[in-house]
């Protein structure tokens, strides 16, 4: 009997077509807020990248060094717009390698990347059709950095996200109350605003955000900044949040889309402000915030590349900060400031590698974990996942006895890195004792996995 291949081929093509249509539909399907936030809540750890023409300047002008972040060079080093425009014309980061950047983030245990598409300086790292003040039309580099990075993220399974600055020192309608349109009355009287800012918002800023959302595939998070200027209103913030969600329904947006209020301690008037998570910066809340939040932090003291700043946090400190943040229910967005050639600073690379070594061994106690139900112990932190408590021990007990919260009912205790060796435990009226090896399994943070009794 002759078997024709035609029906089989037809069935395969039909299945493949249905599969593609279904996955596209699923991507565009409007998720519930919890479904939409799920990947972000589970991720816990992301990379912030501050990169732009300021990365050439490095925070220096002659012998003068800008205080604070080097990405503020235009303001802090008193460049006029005309003087500053020479830097985008020099921007030619020939060593930029998106695949290598994404691989370093992934190896560090980071699950998403937020890159500055445009910082306060106004220079765009993508091929904008709204403005020529971008990497394609103004710089000799003429490569679409946002395109290359978003494609590298997709290839390696890392969520692509972008930062966008509302204040724009290069745009005469959006310079806010600082550079160069410094207006002491606006500084002292927030009611003094630029009457042309609404035109910038409608005809420049929204179209730029729109092209970033329409031309570079799925965007995990839109991370706004510069919302502090009086010109930008909460009405614009709510309008912009809706605009974003209409284009990509499942994109997450930070609270700086709407005056930075949502999800901040004492400022979150339920429902009054747009945004999906709070953004404490350079600090970790004492006890966590009872809504979604992400602490962003630099490795040294500057977001943008600043060779004069050698105040680097140790790898140990950064790992313990990650644990502290997760134990309080937050995410950690850790910053890299690449130089003008497109290289990560070697100090950053070393810290990323150290964090990757730790997360590879202990990631089970971080990714998808939730805040500790117990107050933080003196020796470290707790995280929780289902019926398991993870004790993250910063200060390993020299006595060989780890003291846990008295309410912890243990079914089984092991070292996370030695799951086959059960540890002896003893519950007393005041605390629960666990016999642990005299030597800490990890030099930075050692994790004891505690399966709870039902
Ligand atoms: O002014 C910016 C600063 O340069 C940097 O981008 C940080 C990162 O969140 N945000 C603003 C300061 O709050």
Boltz pocket constraint, residues with backbone or C-beta under 6 A from the ligand:
constraints:
  - pocket:
      binder: B
      contacts: [[A, 69], [A, 71], [A, 72], [A, 225], [A, 226], [A, 281], [A, 296], [A, 303]]
      max_distance: 6.0
